[in-house]
Amino acid sequence: MAQILVAAERNIVRLIQVNLERQGYAVKTAYNEDQLRARLTAEPFDLVVTTFRVPVIVGRDPEVLQLTSLTAAGISEAVRQLLAKRRKRK
């Protein structure tokens, strides 16, 4: 199962988390850049969905979906596409 990290303001995180969990994804959360950095350092993720700048963590290579103004359906489709792209590369 793909490991997804959602990092943004608390209300945005919750909406995305519920949507992705309903689709069967394993979702972890971070509510600020310090939490994002700590999570990325502690465990591997396949995808990071965020409004924050993602730091480079040596040895970690998640796909990154930088949120701007996507709808819930747009986020779901983008997640599917990015994870499919990642699977093809492995």
C-alpha positions in Angstrom: 0.0 0.0 0.0 1.3 3.5 -0.9 2.4 5.6 2.0 1.2 9.2 1.6 2.2 12.2 3.7 -0.2 15.2 3.7 1.3 18.4 5.0 -0.7 21.7 5.1 -2.9 23.7 7.5 -4.9 21.5 9.8 -8.3 22.0 8.1 -6.8 21.3 4.6 -5.0 18.2 5.9 -8.2 16.7 7.4 -10.2 17.1 4.1 -7.5 15.5 2.0 -6.8 12.8 4.6 -10.4 11.7 4.8 -10.7 11.6 1.0 -7.6 9.6 0.5 -8.3 7.1 3.3 -11.7 6.4 1.8 -9.8 5.3 -1.3 -7.7 2.9 0.7 -4.5 4.9 1.0 -2.3 4.9 4.2 -2.1 8.6 5.2 0.2 10.3 7.7 0.0 14.0 8.4 2.1 17.1 9.2 0.8 20.5 10.1 3.9 22.7 9.6 7.3 22.5 7.9 9.1 21.3 11.0 6.7 18.3 11.3 7.0 17.7 7.5 10.8 17.6 7.8 10.7 15.3 10.8 8.3 12.8 9.1 10.3 12.7 5.9 13.5 12.0 7.9 11.8 9.3 10.1 10.1 7.2 7.4 9.8 6.7 3.7 6.8 8.0 1.7 5.7 7.3 -1.8 4.0 10.7 -2.1 3.9 14.0 -0.4 0.8 16.2 -0.8 1.6 19.6 0.5 1.2 23.4 0.5 4.7 23.7 2.1 8.1 23.7 0.5 9.5 20.1 0.7 13.0 19.8 2.0 15.5 17.6 0.2 16.2 14.5 2.4 19.2 12.6 1.1 18.2 9.0 0.3 14.5 9.7 0.1 12.7 10.2 -3.2 9.0 10.7 -2.8 6.8 12.1 -5.6 5.5 15.6 -4.6 2.1 17.0 -5.3 2.3 20.7 -4.6 -1.2 22.0 -3.8 -2.5 25.1 -5.3 -6.2 25.1 -6.1 -7.1 21.5 -6.9 -10.5 20.2 -6.0 -10.9 16.9 -4.0 -11.5 15.0 -7.2 -8.5 16.7 -8.8 -6.3 15.7 -5.9 -7.5 12.1 -6.1 -6.7 11.9 -9.8 -3.3 13.5 -9.3 -2.5 11.0 -6.5 -3.4 8.1 -8.7 -1.3 9.4 -11.6 1.7 10.1 -9.5 1.7 6.8 -7.8 1.2 5.0 -11.1 4.2 6.9 -12.5 6.3 5.9 -9.5 5.4 2.2 -9.8 6.5 2.2 -13.5 9.9 3.6 -12.5 10.6 0.9 -9.9 
